[in-house]
Amino acid sequence: MTQQYHPVLASSSLTELGLRRKMKPGHTGPDYTEHVYDYDTFWYDAFWDNGRVMVLCPKLFGLYDAVHEGQFYLDGQKVEKPRLKQHEFYDVLVIKAQNRPQALGFERGGARVESAVNSVQQDAAPFVGKNVAVTLSRDNDLTWIEDFARYHCAVHGLQQVLFFDNASTRYGLDDIRAALRRGGISDPVVLSAPFRYGVVSQDRKGKTRFNTMFLQTALLNIARLRFLSRARAVLQCDIDELVWSRKETIFDLTKKRLSGFVRLGVEWRYPDTGRTVDFRHSDHVRKVPGDELCRAKYCIAPSGPLWFTSWHVHTIGLLRARGSLITPTDTGIWHCKAITSSAWRHYDADALSNCVIAPETQAAFDSVEWAKTPAE
């Protein structure tokens, strides 16, 4: 029997170095030392590909000088200063390495941290040529996770899932793998990402900003660079979101688009009347006429024309400053209002009085063989 493939993130902490990440200059917010702002993680992951080690970090606010002053090591040998590539939500340190090292170290002021170095060649193999969904989740019900996979396998031909678990306390990684297998994914890839999600802050003008929320965007780009570069197409959405398409699967449509990219408009769907607890995706067959759209998600071909650009939660880097591509009217996402573990997205059935049946949603849901176990 072959050993199952269970990759890990090669992360490192600032605490052992006596360092601490600052808030973005000019921004204010809640007490970011408690629970939400990541002041402690040095790097999320380190991996080798094509003669270089890529070190993906949360934004290095207040740490650039310390990084420049310190010394990096590969397998115990000093290396030249890394090249810094800055992005809005994360930073990348690039270190030249002709061959894959086993360990990355950093030393400053007599203190040292170290992590393993992962391999793109090994980690990309489970996704080559496949239709993939990538998602980040915390404590979502296992039946929801199973149903998310069941729906996309049945309706869109989903073949593989890259699942980042953000420190769930209700179950372990093996439980997530089992749920995805029941949903139709024979060998899902599930990784622990036990980092702080981030905090909404305000800039000097009092405008709300989200760019101190590093984790999800950084993980998406770890996915892009380490795991999914050779996937056929990648759907980026959450467990409470189900993709619909009138003509063909979202993966086939993405591959046919000249851009290799499809922007997906997101509409709310609400549970049928009478249901008050133990909600399922399949209950969400109602809509509110004139309801506002949620922020978009997308599907992308990683080896297509836009292979070079960063992935963000609601769009890709190339489009962030230039607007977005037109949202097709024959594809989209149904965002299931009562499927969530997030307290901020509370569902109040009594507050809705004008829900009507959405026939297209109901027909799609009726065609799926949902999980037999109830949600809890």
C-alpha positions as CSV (number, residue, x, y, z in Angstrom):
1,M,0.0,0.0,0.0
2,T,1.5,3.3,-1.0
3,Q,1.8,6.1,1.5
4,Q,-0.8,8.8,1.2
5,Y,0.3,12.3,0.1
6,H,-0.2,14.8,2.9
7,P,1.8,18.0,2.2
8,V,2.3,20.7,4.8
9,L,3.1,24.4,4.8
10,A,6.7,25.2,5.8
11,S,6.1,28.1,8.1
12,S,8.2,30.1,10.6
13,S,7.6,32.4,13.5
14,L,9.0,35.8,14.3
15,T,8.8,35.3,18.1
16,E,12.0,33.3,18.3
17,L,13.8,36.3,16.6
18,G,12.4,38.8,19.0
19,L,10.6,40.6,16.2
20,R,7.0,41.7,15.7
21,R,5.1,42.8,12.6
22,K,3.6,46.3,12.8
23,M,0.3,47.5,11.4
24,K,0.4,49.1,7.9
25,P,1.7,52.6,8.3
26,G,-1.1,55.1,8.7
27,H,-3.7,52.5,9.4
28,T,-5.7,52.0,12.6
29,G,-8.0,49.2,13.8
30,P,-8.9,47.0,16.7
31,D,-6.3,45.8,19.1
32,Y,-4.4,43.8,16.4
33,T,-2.3,41.9,19.0
34,E,-5.4,39.9,20.0
35,H,-6.7,37.1,17.9
36,V,-7.0,38.7,14.4
37,Y,-3.8,40.5,13.2
38,D,-0.8,38.3,12.3
39,Y,2.1,40.0,14.0
40,D,4.0,36.7,14.5
41,T,4.3,34.7,11.3
42,F,7.5,35.3,9.4
43,W,6.8,33.2,6.4
44,Y,3.8,31.0,5.5
45,D,5.6,28.6,3.2
46,A,8.9,28.0,1.4
47,F,9.2,25.9,-1.7
48,W,11.8,25.3,-4.5
49,D,11.1,25.6,-8.2
50,N,13.3,26.1,-11.3
51,G,16.5,27.3,-9.5
52,R,14.9,29.4,-6.8
53,V,13.4,29.2,-3.4
54,M,10.2,31.1,-3.0
55,V,9.4,32.3,0.5
56,L,5.8,33.7,0.8
57,C,5.3,36.0,3.8
58,P,2.5,38.1,5.2
59,K,3.3,41.8,4.4
60,L,6.7,42.6,6.1
61,F,5.5,45.8,7.7
62,G,8.2,47.1,10.0
63,L,10.5,44.1,9.1
64,Y,12.2,45.1,5.9
65,D,15.3,46.4,7.7
66,A,15.5,43.3,9.9
67,V,15.3,41.0,6.9
68,H,18.1,43.0,5.1
69,E,20.3,42.9,8.2
70,G,19.9,39.2,8.8
71,Q,21.4,36.2,7.1
72,F,19.5,33.5,5.1
73,Y,20.8,29.9,4.9
74,L,20.0,27.0,2.7
75,D,21.0,23.6,4.2
76,G,23.2,25.5,6.6
77,Q,25.1,27.4,4.0
78,K,25.0,31.2,3.7
79,V,23.2,32.6,0.6
80,E,23.1,36.0,-1.0
81,K,20.4,38.5,0.0
82,P,17.0,37.5,-1.3
83,R,15.2,39.5,-4.0
84,L,12.0,41.1,-2.6
85,K,8.8,41.1,-4.6
86,Q,6.1,43.2,-3.0
87,H,2.4,42.6,-3.4
88,E,-0.6,44.3,-1.8
89,F,-1.4,41.5,0.6
90,Y,1.8,39.5,0.8
91,D,5.5,39.6,0.1
92,V,7.8,37.1,-1.6
93,L,11.5,36.6,-0.9
94,V,13.3,34.9,-3.8
95,I,16.6,33.1,-3.1
96,K,18.7,31.6,-5.9
97,A,19.3,27.8,-5.5
98,Q,20.5,25.6,-8.4
99,N,19.3,22.5,-6.6
100,R,16.5,21.9,-4.2
101,P,17.6,22.4,-0.6
102,Q,16.0,20.6,2.3
103,A,16.0,23.5,4.9
104,L,15.7,27.3,4.9
105,G,17.1,29.2,7.8
106,F,17.3,32.8,8.9
107,E,19.6,34.3,11.6
108,R,19.7,37.7,13.2
109,G,21.2,38.9,16.4
110,G,22.2,35.4,17.5
111,A,18.6,34.1,17.1
112,R,17.7,31.6,14.4
113,V,14.5,30.2,12.8
114,E,14.3,27.3,10.3
115,S,11.8,25.4,8.2
116,A,11.7,22.7,5.6
117,V,11.7,23.6,1.9
118,N,8.9,22.0,-0.2
119,S,9.1,21.0,-3.9
120,V,6.8,22.3,-6.6
121,Q,7.5,19.2,-8.8
122,Q,6.2,16.9,-6.1
123,D,3.3,19.1,-4.9
124,A,1.9,19.9,-8.4
125,A,1.6,16.3,-9.4
126,P,-1.8,15.5,-7.9
127,F,-3.4,18.4,-9.9
128,V,-1.9,18.1,-13.4
129,G,-4.6,18.4,-16.1
130,K,-7.4,18.3,-13.6
131,N,-10.4,20.5,-12.8
132,V,-9.7,21.8,-9.3
133,A,-11.5,23.9,-6.6
134,V,-9.4,25.8,-4.1
135,T,-11.0,27.0,-0.9
136,L,-10.2,28.2,2.7
137,S,-12.5,27.0,5.5
138,R,-12.8,27.0,9.3
139,D,-15.2,24.8,11.2
140,N,-17.7,24.5,8.4
141,D,-19.9,21.5,8.9
142,L,-18.5,18.4,7.3
143,T,-21.8,17.7,5.6
144,W,-21.5,21.1,3.9
145,I,-18.0,20.2,2.8
146,E,-19.2,16.9,1.4
147,D,-22.2,18.6,-0.4
148,F,-19.9,21.3,-1.9
149,A,-17.8,18.5,-3.5
150,R,-20.9,16.5,-4.5
151,Y,-22.5,19.4,-6.3
152,H,-19.4,20.5,-8.3
153,C,-18.5,16.9,-9.1
154,A,-22.0,16.2,-10.5
155,V,-22.6,19.5,-12.2
156,H,-19.2,20.6,-13.4
157,G,-16.9,17.6,-13.4
158,L,-14.8,18.6,-10.5
159,Q,-11.8,16.2,-10.1
160,Q,-9.6,17.5,-7.3
161,V,-9.8,19.9,-4.3
162,L,-7.0,21.9,-2.6
163,F,-8.5,22.6,0.8
164,F,-6.8,25.0,3.3
165,D,-8.1,24.5,6.9
166,N,-7.8,27.6,9.1
167,A,-7.4,26.1,12.5
168,S,-10.7,24.3,12.8
169,T,-11.6,23.0,16.3
170,R,-14.5,20.8,15.5
171,Y,-12.6,18.1,13.6
172,G,-9.2,17.1,12.1
173,L,-7.7,17.1,8.6
174,D,-8.5,13.4,8.2
175,D,-12.2,14.2,8.8
176,I,-12.1,16.8,6.0
177,R,-10.4,14.4,3.7
178,A,-13.1,11.8,4.4
179,A,-15.9,14.3,3.8
180,L,-14.4,15.2,0.4
181,R,-14.0,11.6,-0.5
182,R,-17.6,11.0,0.2
183,G,-18.4,13.9,-2.0
184,G,-16.6,12.3,-5.0
185,I,-12.9,13.5,-4.7
186,S,-10.8,10.3,-4.5
187,D,-7.6,11.8,-3.1
188,P,-8.2,15.4,-1.9
189,V,-5.3,17.6,-0.8
190,V,-6.0,19.1,2.6
191,L,-3.5,21.4,4.4
192,S,-3.5,23.0,7.8
193,A,-3.1,26.8,7.8
194,P,-3.4,27.7,11.5
195,F,-2.7,31.4,11.0
196,R,-4.6,34.6,12.0
197,Y,-7.0,35.7,9.2
198,G,-6.5,39.4,9.5
199,V,-8.3,42.6,10.5
200,V,-10.3,45.3,8.7
201,S,-8.5,48.6,9.3
202,Q,-9.1,52.3,8.4
203,D,-6.6,54.5,6.6
204,R,-5.8,58.2,7.4
205,K,-9.0,59.3,5.7
206,G,-11.1,56.9,7.7
207,K,-11.8,54.6,4.7
208,T,-12.2,50.9,5.4
209,R,-9.4,48.8,4.1
210,F,-8.9,45.1,3.9
211,N,-5.1,45.0,3.1
212,T,-4.1,43.9,6.6
213,M,-6.0,40.6,5.9
214,F,-3.0,38.7,4.5
215,L,-3.9,35.1,4.8
216,Q,-6.4,34.2,2.2
217,T,-4.7,36.0,-0.7
218,A,-1.3,34.6,0.4
219,L,-2.6,31.1,0.4
220,L,-4.2,31.5,-3.0
221,N,-0.8,32.4,-4.4
222,I,0.9,29.5,-2.6
223,A,-1.7,27.4,-4.4
224,R,-1.0,29.1,-7.7
225,L,2.8,28.8,-7.5
226,R,3.3,25.6,-5.6
227,F,0.3,23.3,-6.4
228,L,-1.8,24.4,-9.3
229,S,0.3,25.8,-12.1
230,R,-0.4,22.7,-14.3
231,A,-4.1,22.2,-13.4
232,R,-6.6,22.3,-16.3
233,A,-8.7,25.0,-14.6
234,V,-9.1,26.3,-11.0
235,L,-12.4,27.4,-9.4
236,Q,-11.8,29.8,-6.5
237,C,-14.9,30.0,-4.2
238,D,-16.0,29.3,-0.7
239,I,-17.9,26.3,0.8
240,D,-21.2,28.2,0.8
241,E,-21.0,29.0,-2.9
242,L,-22.2,26.8,-5.7
243,V,-21.4,27.6,-9.4
244,W,-24.1,27.4,-12.1
245,S,-23.7,27.5,-15.9
246,R,-26.4,27.2,-18.5
247,K,-24.4,25.9,-21.4
248,E,-21.4,23.9,-20.2
249,T,-19.3,23.2,-17.1
250,I,-17.4,26.1,-15.7
251,F,-14.1,24.4,-16.3
252,D,-14.8,23.7,-20.0
253,L,-16.0,27.3,-20.4
254,T,-12.8,28.7,-18.8
255,K,-10.6,26.6,-21.1
256,K,-12.5,27.9,-24.1
257,R,-12.3,31.6,-23.2
258,L,-9.4,33.3,-25.0
259,S,-8.4,34.9,-21.6
260,G,-8.6,31.6,-19.7
261,F,-10.6,33.5,-17.1
262,V,-14.2,33.7,-16.2
263,R,-15.6,36.2,-13.7
264,L,-18.5,34.8,-11.7
265,G,-21.2,37.1,-10.4
266,V,-22.5,36.0,-7.0
267,E,-26.2,36.0,-6.0
268,W,-27.7,35.3,-2.6
269,R,-29.9,32.2,-2.3
270,Y,-32.1,31.7,0.9
271,P,-33.5,28.5,2.5
272,D,-37.0,27.4,1.7
273,T,-39.7,28.5,4.2
274,G,-40.2,26.3,7.3
275,R,-36.5,25.4,7.8
276,T,-35.0,27.0,10.9
277,V,-32.0,24.7,11.8
278,D,-29.5,22.3,10.2
279,F,-29.5,24.1,6.9
280,R,-28.1,22.5,3.8
281,H,-27.1,23.9,0.4
282,S,-30.1,22.1,-1.1
283,D,-32.5,24.1,1.1
284,H,-31.4,27.3,-0.7
285,V,-33.9,27.5,-3.5
286,R,-35.3,31.0,-2.8
287,K,-34.2,34.4,-3.9
288,V,-35.2,38.0,-3.1
289,P,-36.1,40.0,-6.3
290,G,-33.8,43.0,-6.7
291,D,-31.3,41.6,-4.2
292,E,-27.8,43.1,-4.3
293,L,-25.0,41.0,-5.8
294,C,-22.1,39.8,-3.6
295,R,-18.5,40.4,-4.6
296,A,-17.4,38.3,-7.6
297,K,-15.4,35.0,-7.7
298,Y,-13.7,33.4,-10.6
299,C,-12.4,30.4,-12.5
300,I,-9.0,30.5,-14.2
301,A,-6.7,28.4,-16.3
302,P,-3.3,28.6,-14.5
303,S,-1.3,27.9,-17.7
304,G,-3.4,30.3,-19.8
305,P,-2.6,33.8,-21.0
306,L,-3.0,35.2,-17.4
307,W,-0.6,32.7,-15.9
308,F,1.7,35.4,-14.6
309,T,-0.7,37.4,-12.4
310,S,-1.5,37.1,-8.7
311,W,-4.7,35.6,-7.5
312,H,-6.9,37.6,-5.1
313,V,-10.1,36.6,-3.3
314,H,-12.5,38.3,-5.7
315,T,-10.4,38.9,-8.8
316,I,-6.9,38.6,-10.2
317,G,-4.0,41.1,-9.8
318,L,-4.0,42.2,-13.4
319,L,-7.6,43.5,-13.0
320,R,-7.5,45.1,-9.6
321,A,-6.5,48.5,-10.9
322,R,-8.2,48.3,-14.3
323,G,-11.7,47.2,-13.5
324,S,-12.8,43.6,-14.3
325,L,-13.9,41.7,-17.3
326,I,-17.5,41.6,-18.1
327,T,-19.4,39.1,-16.0
328,P,-21.1,36.5,-18.3
329,T,-24.9,36.3,-17.9
330,D,-25.0,32.5,-18.5
331,T,-22.8,31.6,-15.5
332,G,-22.5,32.6,-11.9
333,I,-22.6,31.5,-8.2
334,W,-25.4,30.9,-5.8
335,H,-24.3,32.1,-2.4
336,C,-26.1,30.1,0.2
337,K,-27.0,32.5,3.0
338,A,-27.4,30.0,5.9
339,I,-24.3,27.9,5.1
340,T,-21.6,29.5,7.0
341,S,-19.5,29.2,10.2
342,S,-18.9,33.0,10.3
343,A,-20.8,34.9,13.0
344,W,-20.8,38.1,10.8
345,R,-22.9,36.5,8.2
346,H,-25.9,35.7,10.4
347,Y,-29.1,34.4,8.8
348,D,-32.3,35.7,10.2
349,A,-35.3,34.0,8.6
350,D,-37.8,36.4,10.2
351,A,-36.2,39.4,8.5
352,L,-37.1,38.1,5.1
353,S,-40.7,38.4,3.9
354,N,-40.3,38.7,0.1
355,C,-38.5,35.5,-0.8
356,V,-39.7,33.7,-3.9
357,I,-38.8,30.3,-5.4
358,A,-35.8,30.4,-7.9
359,P,-36.9,27.7,-10.4
360,E,-33.4,27.4,-12.1
361,T,-31.8,26.9,-8.7
362,Q,-34.4,24.4,-7.6
363,A,-34.0,22.4,-10.8
364,A,-30.2,22.3,-10.4
365,F,-30.4,21.2,-6.8
366,D,-33.0,18.5,-7.6
367,S,-30.5,16.9,-10.0
368,V,-27.9,16.3,-7.4
369,E,-27.6,13.3,-5.0
370,W,-26.8,15.2,-1.8
371,A,-25.2,13.7,1.3
372,K,-27.4,11.4,3.3
373,T,-26.0,12.7,6.7
374,P,-27.7,15.8,8.2
375,A,-25.8,19.0,8.9
376,E,-25.2,19.7,12.6
